[in-house]
Amino acid sequence: MRSVWVKLPVSLACLGLVLWWSDAAQVWDRLRGFDAGWIALSVALVTAATLAMAHRWQITARALGIEIGYRAALREYYLGQLVNTVLPGGVAGDVSRAVRTRHAADLTAAAQSVMAERLLGQVAMCALMFVGFAGAVLIPGGIAWGGLGWLVLGVLTALAIGTMIAARGTHATARFLRACAPLLRHPMILIHGAITTACLTLAFYACARATGTAIPPAALATLIPLALSAMLIPLSVGGWGWREGAAAALFPLISAPTSAGIATGIAYGIVLLISVTPAFFLLFLKSLSKPVATKRYPDTP
């Protein structure tokens, strides 16, 4: 509970600051005149991403010796997303998934399946961002990223090298990273990574269109992933505030006003809230109180 009193005010303060820094009236005008068709498309894309991510978790858990039915995986994923959306930090839902999965495996293995799936998702988004920024700084004619583009490439490269070095150790984190390495070559993991990354990126694009901004194709693999990455900052509730701040700072690079970035970020946050509404119906199912139907493979050490 203590974190709520820290992260919630931080989210609200960030959102209030960007609205004060920009023009709140223009933001409201963009939101008030939103295009329902584009919002509906965004919700559909986020839903498609959720379906793919639930299957990715199922595959990841199976690789770690835990069998989860797809319906159970989807149910738990929706409930986890609901918790992550409304509670600070964005990890409480992942913890709940691990706890409910522990009935067929020890809590460590269950937690590893959840963390591995989240890690695989971030790897896919970072890969898109790396390719996007590499093309942006090496091929002229697109967005003039300047030093920021090289900085992003440097940070992503450093993260990749640091991860590979960390995986060579003998500690628990190193063993976990080595266990995740084969999954990076799993065909279905690669497919789901491409699907989820594309869906989330295009969902943000649809929110921009819904609020009156057309993001150029050159920004799909750079600006959007960078804006979405701001949601990973733990001092927030559902990424609110940081997402809008990042969009406000980045949208002028595509000749759009800061109000357009803020409106897009707010619309995307609303879409995420709409997309987790199936979890509310799951709360009323009697089967929800039962443990996740999983079993541990007998040949798994």
C-alpha distance (Angstrom), angle and dihedral (degrees) to the residues before:
residue distance angle dihedral
M1 . . .
R2 3.77 . .
S3 3.81 90.6 .
V4 3.81 89.9 56.7
W5 3.77 90.4 61.6
V6 3.81 89.3 53.2
K7 3.80 105.5 36.7
L8 3.78 99.2 39.2
P9 3.83 93.6 55.4
V10 3.81 89.6 44.6
S11 3.82 91.0 54.1
L12 3.79 92.2 46.9
A13 3.80 91.9 45.1
C14 3.82 92.3 50.7
L15 3.79 91.8 48.4
G16 3.80 91.9 46.6
L17 3.79 91.2 47.8
V18 3.79 94.9 53.1
L19 3.81 91.0 46.4
W20 3.80 89.7 51.3
W21 3.80 91.7 45.4
S22 3.80 91.4 50.3
D23 3.79 127.9 36.5
A24 3.81 109.9 -76.5
A25 3.80 91.0 -166.7
Q26 3.81 91.5 57.7
V27 3.80 90.6 47.2
W28 3.80 90.0 52.4
D29 3.80 91.8 48.1
R30 3.80 90.3 53.8
L31 3.80 92.7 48.1
R32 3.79 93.6 44.1
G33 3.80 91.7 53.6
F34 3.80 96.0 45.3
D35 3.78 121.1 151.1
A36 3.82 108.3 -117.8
G37 3.80 92.1 -157.7
W38 3.80 93.4 60.5
I39 3.82 90.9 45.2
A40 3.80 90.3 52.1
L41 3.80 89.5 50.3
S42 3.80 90.2 50.3
V43 3.81 91.4 51.6
A44 3.81 90.1 49.3
L45 3.82 91.1 50.8
V46 3.81 93.3 49.5
T47 3.80 89.1 48.2
A48 3.81 90.5 51.6
A49 3.80 88.8 50.5
T50 3.81 90.3 52.2
L51 3.81 91.5 51.6
A52 3.80 90.0 51.8
M53 3.80 94.1 44.6
A54 3.80 91.7 52.0
H55 3.81 89.6 53.9
R56 3.81 90.1 46.7
W57 3.80 89.1 54.7
Q58 3.80 90.3 49.2
I59 3.82 90.2 53.5
T60 3.80 92.5 44.7
A61 3.80 92.9 49.4
R62 3.81 90.8 48.8
A63 3.80 90.1 53.4
L64 3.80 88.3 54.4
G65 3.80 92.9 49.6
I66 3.81 101.3 -94.7
E67 3.78 122.3 117.4
I68 3.80 116.3 -151.9
G69 3.78 124.9 175.0
Y70 3.79 113.7 -124.7
R71 3.81 94.3 -119.4
A72 3.80 90.2 52.2
A73 3.81 91.0 46.0
L74 3.80 91.5 50.5
R75 3.81 91.9 47.3
E76 3.79 92.7 50.5
Y77 3.80 91.7 44.5
Y78 3.79 92.3 53.8
L79 3.80 91.8 48.0
G80 3.80 90.6 47.8
Q81 3.80 91.0 50.4
L82 3.79 90.6 50.8
V83 3.80 91.6 53.6
N84 3.81 92.4 44.6
T85 3.80 90.9 50.3
V86 3.79 97.9 51.9
L87 3.81 102.2 31.5
P88 3.84 127.7 66.8
G89 3.78 122.7 -98.2
G90 3.81 100.4 26.4
V91 3.82 95.2 -116.0
A92 3.82 105.5 84.4
G93 3.79 90.2 86.8
D94 3.80 90.8 52.6
V95 3.80 89.5 51.4
S96 3.80 90.3 52.2
R97 3.81 90.5 51.3
A98 3.79 90.8 52.4
V99 3.79 93.4 46.8
R100 3.81 93.5 50.3
T101 3.82 91.1 46.9
R102 3.80 94.6 51.0
H103 3.83 92.3 85.0
A104 3.80 90.6 83.9
A105 3.78 97.2 35.7
D106 3.75 138.2 17.3
L107 3.78 116.1 -77.2
T108 3.82 91.4 -107.9
A109 3.81 93.2 59.3
A110 3.79 91.6 43.8
A111 3.80 91.8 50.1
Q112 3.80 90.8 47.3
S113 3.81 91.0 55.1
V114 3.80 90.4 53.9
M115 3.80 95.0 43.9
A116 3.81 92.0 46.1
E117 3.79 91.8 52.7
R118 3.80 91.8 49.8
L119 3.81 90.5 46.7
L120 3.80 91.6 51.3
G121 3.79 89.4 52.5
Q122 3.79 92.4 52.1
V123 3.81 90.9 47.4
A124 3.80 89.9 55.3
M125 3.81 92.4 49.9
C126 3.81 91.9 46.0
A127 3.80 90.4 49.7
L128 3.80 90.2 54.4
M129 3.78 90.7 47.5
F130 3.82 92.5 48.6
V131 3.81 92.7 51.0
G132 3.80 90.6 45.1
F133 3.78 95.9 50.4
A134 3.81 93.4 41.2
G135 3.78 88.4 56.5
A136 3.81 92.0 43.4
V137 3.81 95.6 54.4
L138 3.81 96.8 38.2
I139 3.79 100.3 41.2
P140 3.81 114.9 58.0
G141 3.76 124.0 -142.5
G142 3.80 101.3 58.3
I143 3.79 132.0 85.5
A144 3.80 112.6 -27.9
W145 3.81 98.3 -123.2
G146 3.78 94.3 161.5
G147 3.78 114.7 175.5
L148 3.79 92.8 -8.2
G149 3.78 90.7 66.1
W150 3.80 92.1 53.3
L151 3.81 90.1 45.3
V152 3.81 91.9 55.1
L153 3.81 90.8 48.2
G154 3.79 90.0 49.0
V155 3.79 93.1 50.6
L156 3.80 93.1 47.5
T157 3.81 91.2 47.9
A158 3.80 91.4 48.6
L159 3.81 90.7 50.1
A160 3.81 91.3 51.2
I161 3.81 93.5 47.9
G162 3.80 92.4 44.1
T163 3.79 90.9 51.3
M164 3.80 92.5 50.6
I165 3.80 91.0 49.5
A166 3.81 91.5 47.6
A167 3.82 90.4 51.1
R168 3.81 90.3 61.0
G169 3.79 93.4 65.1
T170 3.80 130.0 92.1
H171 3.80 99.3 -124.9
A172 3.81 125.1 105.7
T173 3.81 93.6 -96.5
A174 3.80 90.9 54.4
R175 3.80 91.6 51.0
F176 3.79 90.2 49.0
L177 3.81 92.1 51.1
R178 3.80 91.5 49.0
A179 3.80 89.5 50.8
C180 3.81 89.4 53.3
A181 3.80 94.8 48.0
P182 3.85 97.0 80.9
L183 3.80 89.6 51.0
L184 3.80 89.5 63.4
R185 3.81 87.3 67.6
H186 3.80 96.2 44.1
P187 3.84 107.6 117.9
M188 3.82 95.3 -139.8
I189 3.80 91.7 46.3
L190 3.80 89.0 53.8
I191 3.80 91.3 47.8
H192 3.80 93.3 48.4
G193 3.78 90.4 45.9
A194 3.80 89.8 55.5
I195 3.80 92.3 45.2
T196 3.79 96.8 48.6
T197 3.79 94.3 43.2
A198 3.79 92.3 48.8
C199 3.81 93.2 45.4
L200 3.81 95.1 49.3
T201 3.79 92.0 44.7
L202 3.79 93.1 49.2
A203 3.82 90.8 44.2
F204 3.81 89.1 59.6
Y205 3.81 89.2 46.0
A206 3.82 89.4 52.3
C207 3.81 89.9 52.3
A208 3.80 89.1 53.1
R209 3.78 90.6 51.4
A210 3.79 90.6 46.6
T211 3.81 90.1 57.5
G212 3.79 95.8 44.1
T213 3.80 106.1 -90.5
A214 3.80 127.4 114.7
I215 3.80 109.3 -154.6
P216 3.83 109.1 -150.2
P217 3.83 118.1 -118.4
A218 3.82 90.4 -113.1
A219 3.81 89.3 65.7
L220 3.80 97.7 50.9
A221 3.81 93.9 87.6
T222 3.81 96.5 34.8
L223 3.78 118.0 28.3
I224 3.81 97.4 35.3
P225 3.84 97.5 48.3
L226 3.80 89.3 45.2
A227 3.81 91.7 51.9
L228 3.80 91.8 46.8
S229 3.80 90.5 49.9
A230 3.79 88.7 64.9
M231 3.81 87.2 70.2
L232 3.82 88.6 69.2
I233 3.80 91.4 70.0
P234 3.83 101.8 111.8
L235 3.83 95.1 -144.0
S236 3.78 94.2 84.5
V237 3.78 146.6 69.4
G238 3.79 110.6 -116.0
G239 3.81 90.8 -20.6
W240 3.83 91.5 -69.1
G241 3.77 114.7 158.3
W242 3.79 97.9 13.6
R243 3.82 93.1 60.0
E244 3.80 91.8 50.5
G245 3.79 91.5 44.6
A246 3.79 92.8 52.1
A247 3.81 91.7 47.2
A248 3.80 91.1 48.4
A249 3.80 90.6 52.7
L250 3.81 95.0 44.8
F251 3.81 103.6 41.3
P252 3.84 94.6 72.9
L253 3.82 86.1 65.5
I254 3.82 87.5 68.8
S255 3.81 91.5 44.2
A256 3.81 92.9 -102.1
P257 3.82 123.4 129.9
T258 3.78 122.3 -107.5
S259 3.79 89.0 -112.5
A260 3.81 88.6 63.3
G261 3.79 91.1 55.3
I262 3.80 92.8 48.1
A263 3.81 92.7 47.5
T264 3.81 90.3 49.5
G265 3.80 91.6 50.2
I266 3.80 92.4 49.1
A267 3.81 91.5 47.0
Y268 3.81 89.9 50.6
G269 3.80 90.7 50.5
I270 3.80 90.0 51.8
V271 3.80 90.2 48.8
L272 3.81 89.9 53.6
L273 3.80 90.0 51.9
I274 3.80 91.3 49.9
S275 3.80 91.3 46.9
V276 3.82 93.9 58.3
T277 3.81 94.5 51.7
P278 3.85 91.7 101.7
A279 3.81 85.8 69.5
F280 3.81 90.0 66.6
F281 3.80 90.0 59.8
L282 3.80 89.8 48.7
L283 3.79 89.5 57.1
F284 3.81 89.2 68.7
L285 3.79 96.5 51.2
K286 3.79 114.6 108.4
S287 3.78 90.3 -142.8
L288 3.79 89.8 63.1
S289 3.79 91.6 79.5
K290 3.81 90.8 57.8
P291 3.83 121.3 89.8
V292 3.77 117.4 -97.7
A293 3.83 107.2 -86.3
T294 3.79 100.0 -113.1
K295 3.76 137.1 138.1
R296 3.75 133.1 -164.5
Y297 3.76 118.2 -121.1
P298 3.81 108.8 -113.3
D299 3.79 92.2 -138.6
T300 3.79 93.1 53.7
P301 3.81 113.2 104.4
